[in-house]
Amino acid sequence: MNRLYYGLCALVLLTFSCTGNKTRTSELAVPADTVDTSATAKTEIDTLEQLITETPMPRAADELFDDFLFNFAANKRLQMERVAFPLPVTRNGKTEYVEKGQWKIDHFFMRQGYYTVLFDDEQQMEVVKDTSVNRAVVEKIYFNTGAVQQYMFSRVKGAWMLLTVKTEPISANRNASFLTFYHNFVTDSVFQTESLGETVTFVGPDPDDDFARMEGILTPDTWPAFAPELPKRMIYNIIYGEPKDDTKKKILLMRGISNGQEIEMTFKQHKGQWKLTKLTT
């Protein structure tokens, strides 16, 4: 199956690939931690998953982890083929092995309208397109329980496989400092305002020109009008390749699954305190 055909399939199947189009904050905002359970949304999801299940995943999808993950999350048959059973699952330092008959299909973020990823810098964001990456970790970060569930994938003989699942406390995660800050940032409006940098650069659509972008500075007074709605109880993260040591910069990317529209927030740590320095919508 050639790349052009795969690209068309990917477009129809709502791949992760970014279209490069941005959106106003309000257009991407969805109720935090809410899955659309309307009859129409459920029918669309069921139809999409049936289509994906009936369509063999092209080999090209194994080149980029994002392409594989989308198929893995939506295609029940493929998921069963790409889990290394018996699967080691570690919780509280104890490892158990899940057999094929015990596995429950995990749709990851397919049932919500967006997903989130944390990057250390702009350069790291480019690794998403790196076909040489052979290791990736999908993290489910639960703020209500203080736990991070890690799904560890490796490419084995050219095919991505889920090899192990591990749960660790947020305090043990490499992004622990930022995750603690993030939870306060999204749950405390006063703390959020106090966490704005001396200058917060805003880049977004020009309201007077649908084809132009504008750039300006946000202040505490104008922030509420631009502040995006962010998930509070749980977020996802994807680590591509070997992670770096914890850094003093984080880029939070929130991307719509069906349209590739994005919200990008840049945070920097100064004297032990995280501050928002840039918002791009």
N, C-alpha and C positions, 0 to 999 in steps of 0.2 A: 504494500500500500504506500503510495508516494506521499511526500510531505504536503503537497497541495490538497490532496484528498483529506489528509488528516487535519489540515488547517480548517477546512470547511466543516468537518465533523466537530472539531473543537469549538468552532464558533456556535454551531447549533447546540452543542452540549454544554455550553456555558463554562468554558475552561477558565483557569486562573489567569491566563495571559492578559496582561494589561493592555487596554486599547489606547492608552495615552490620553484619554478624555478625562477631564476633571469635572467635578460637580459642586454646586453650592452645598454648604454644610447641611442645610435643611433637606436637600434632595436625597442624601445618602443616609441621613439619620433614621434609625429604626428604633422601636422601643427596646431599651437596653435589656439584654438577657431574655428576650422574648422571641419565641418561634412562631411563625405565622401558621396557625392551625386551622385557618378557614378552609371550607370545602374546596374552593377554587384552587388555593395554594397546594392543598394536599393532592388534588387530582393532577396538577401540573408536575409535582414532584414524583408521584407514582408513575406517570407517563414517561417522564425523563429517565427514571431509573430502569423502567422496563426496556426503553430504547437502548440504553447503555448496556444493559445485561445481554440483549440480543445481538449487539454489535461487537464483534471481536476487537479487543484493544490492539491497535496497530503497534508494530515494533517501535516506531518512533516515540511512542509515549514513554518508553523506558529510558529515553535519553535525558529527559528533564524530570526531576522529582515531582514538581508541581503537576505536570501532565499525568504522571502515574498516579499520584495521590487522588486526583479528582476521579479517575476511573476506579481506583481501589475503594473509595468511599461510596460510590454509586452503584458499582457492579457486584452484586452478591456472589456470583459465581467466581469472578476474578479474585475477590477477597479471600475466598476459601482456598484458592490455588496459591495465593501469595503469602500465606501465613505459615511459618515453619512450625508445624505441630510435631510433637507436643511443645507448646509455647511456654517458655519460662515467664512467670509473672511474679514479681517480687513486691511484697508489701510488708512494711515494718520489719525489714531485715529477713523475712521468711519467704522462701521461693517455693511456689507450687507450679505444677505443669498442667496446662489446659489442653485437653485432647480436642480433636476436630469436632466431635459430637457435642462438646460443651461450649463451643465458640458461638457468641452472639454477634451478628453483623453490626459493625460500628460505622455509622454514617458520618461521623465527625461533624463538621460544620455545614453539611449539605442541607440540613433542615432549618437553617437560619439564613438571613439574607446577606451575611457578610462574614469575613474572617479577619483576624489580626495577626501581625507578625512583628517581632522586635528585631531591629538591626542595630549594630554598634556604630555604623557610619555609612556614608553614601557608597563607598567602595564595596562594602559587604553586601549591599543591595544587588550588586551586579552578579554575585555568585549564583543567584537564582537561575541565570541563563547559562551557567557553566556545566557543560555536558560531562566534564571529568569528575564531578562530585559523585562519590560512591557511598556516602553515608549521610543520613538525615534523621532528625528526631522531631516528632510532632509532640508538642506539649499541650496538655489540657491543664490550665492553671485555675484552681478552685479557691477563690478568696473566702468562701463561706466555711470551708473546712481547713484552709491553710495548707493544701496539698497540691503537688504537681504530678500528674500522671504522664509518663514519658513513653512514647511508642518509638522504638528504635529500629530503623530500617537500614538495610545495606543492600548494595547491588551485588548479587551472586550470579556469576556467569552471565552478566549482562541484564539480569532481571531483578527488579526491586523486590525485596522480601522483608516482611516484618519478622524480626528475629527474637525480640524480647520486649516485655512491658515492665516498667518499674515505677513505683510511686515513692516520692520523697517529699519532705516538708518544704514549704516555700523558703524557709530560712536556710535550707541547704542548697538551694538553686543558685546558679551562677549569676542570675539577675535579681537576687533576693532584695538588694537595696532598692532597686528601681521598682520592683513589684510592690514592696511595702509602700513606697511613695505613691505609686499609681493608684492603689486602693484608696488611700486618703484623698488623693486628687479628685477621684470620681465620686466620692461619697460625702465630701465636706466642701460646700461651696465657698466658705470663708477661706479654708486652706487652699482651695484652688486659686482664688484670686491672689492670695499671698505668694503663690508659687509661680506667678508670672515673672519673667525676666525683666530687667530694667527696660529692655525694648523687646517686643514680640513682633517679629516680621510676619505679615499676612500676605499670602499670594493666593489669588482666587479669580473667579470669573468677573469680568467687568459688567455690572448691571445695565450699562448703557450700550454694550456691544457684545452680542452673543459669541463673536469669534475672537474676542480679545481677552487678555488677562490683565489684572491690575495688581499692584503691590503697594502696601502701606504699613503703618505701624498700629498695633492694637494697644490700648491702654486699659487699666482696670475699669474705667467707665464704659468703654465700648466692648469689652470682652464678652459680657452676657449675650450680646446680639450675635456673636460669631462662635461662641463655645459649642463644640459638637457634642452630641449625646453619645456617651461611651458606655460599654458594658461594665457592670459593677460586680456581678457575682462570679463570672468566669470569662477568661479569654483564652485564645489559642496562641501558640507561638511555634514557628518552624525553624529549626537549626539546620543549616546546610553545611555539610562537611565538618571539619574540626573547629569547634568554637574557640574564639580568642579568650584571653583573660578578661575579666570584667573591666569595662571601660567607663569613662566619665561622660559618655555621650550615648544617648539612645534615640532611635527613630522608631516611633510607633506608626505602623501602616495599618489602616483599616480599609479593607477593599470589599466592594460589593461583588458577590459571586456571579450574579447574572449579567452585570454590565461593566465590570472592570473599573467602575468609578471609585475614587479614592479620597481618603482624608489622611494626611501625613503630618505628624507632630514631632518636632525635634526638641529634645530635652538635654540640658547639660548640667553636670554636677559641679558646684563651686562651693568650696569650704564645707563639704559634706551635705549640701542641700541641693536637691534637684529643682531646676527651673525650666519652664517652657520658654523657648526662644524663637520658635517658628511654627506657624500653622499654614499648611497648604491644602486647599480644597479644590 
